Amino acid sequence: MHALTDTVWEFAIAGKIKFGDGAIDEIGYEAKRLGGTHALVVTDRGIVAAGLLNKVEEPLKKVGIKTFVFSDVQPDPSVDVAEACLEIARKEKPDIVVGFGGGSSVDIAKIVAMLMVHGGSVLDYADMPFGRGKKVSGKGLPLIAVPTTSGTGTEVSPAAILSIPDQKAKVGMSSNYLRPDVAIVDPLLAVTVPPGTTAATGMDALAHALESYTTRRYSDKPDPHGPENRPVYTGGTILTDTLAAKSIELVARFLRRAVNNGFDLEARRGMSIANLLAGMAFSNSGITAVHAIAYAVAGKYKTPHGVTVGMLLPYVMEYNASGGSERLAEVAKMMGERTEGLSLREAAEKAVLATKSLTRDIGIPQNLRVFGAKEEDIPELAKEAMKVKRLMLGNPKIMNEKSVEEILRKAL
């Protein structure tokens, strides 16, 4: 684990977390506590088709809260979807927002809740170069996040990610003001999630935890709110390490079972808490090159985020294993591998092999060619990945375009 240091670090989470079977039944109480009378529910058509919408609407109606629904969220949603939801919200004038579904629905809910108070457009607040990089200056409408998948951790994170199809790129915004006021995590909502989605979101959770645990601590700017010239540190701390380590252990134990049998309630609980722990960890420590490269790949080939991350994770781990392997050696133990008598490098390789074995067992593609990638695409992908400087800076082994190309060629 990261040693106790003499630097100042902070830790932020959602305002309140409710976890457990049937926790969704308490959404009415929480919405009323936050002052809600008219709720926007942001979700997707799959949730509507599965008959799950009443799980949110009924408890809200019981306490007298009116609802209206935006159900056009798609996987890896575009800026246009967020703007369409915002347009409807500005007509209906809700006083509380509920994000219900996968990470995409919660991300749209976060953005709309903020823009309803602060005005402007999505791209005003999105990161440059595609957005204008305006800082969020305060809280948005009260926000409740109710995830139905176990992967993104967005119910406790400060970030929201959108795609810009014309640019073949993803854009994000991040602010502690985007963290939900309440995260309601009910494992029973995940039982009908299909095996493929369970596998993809589970690998995203594992990547978040593993990247959090291995991220490098660095500072690249002074703290504008702290003492003069005090640096802002990004990277793991003893607290994020503790959360990430438990998350890795739980994913290694339960993901195969959750994919194999969605009605295995112990496995669903295990994956729900693993995702929650990973979300709290990575949203405070930052993540690494796995996600930076995945953004580039998904932007070009329109691949699902969790599938892309899961496919790339072992290849980036293999690269990092040669740059000081103590952390990955610890990961191997968390994943149930025996490392007695092995060198650090050999133990780290065990973590790589354990991750690769997990991806095979749950049906994650094993190489980039499955996505339609070609050798000639690699320089462009490496260039795009290196633009995500914040994530590349946190990678435990130094990255440049050449090293990203090396990883991509192995993954091809």
Summary of the structure (lengths in Angstrom):
residues: 412
radius of gyration: 20.4
end to end distance: 33.1
largest distance: 65.7
contacts: 1554
relative contact order: 0.12
helix: 55%
strand: 14%
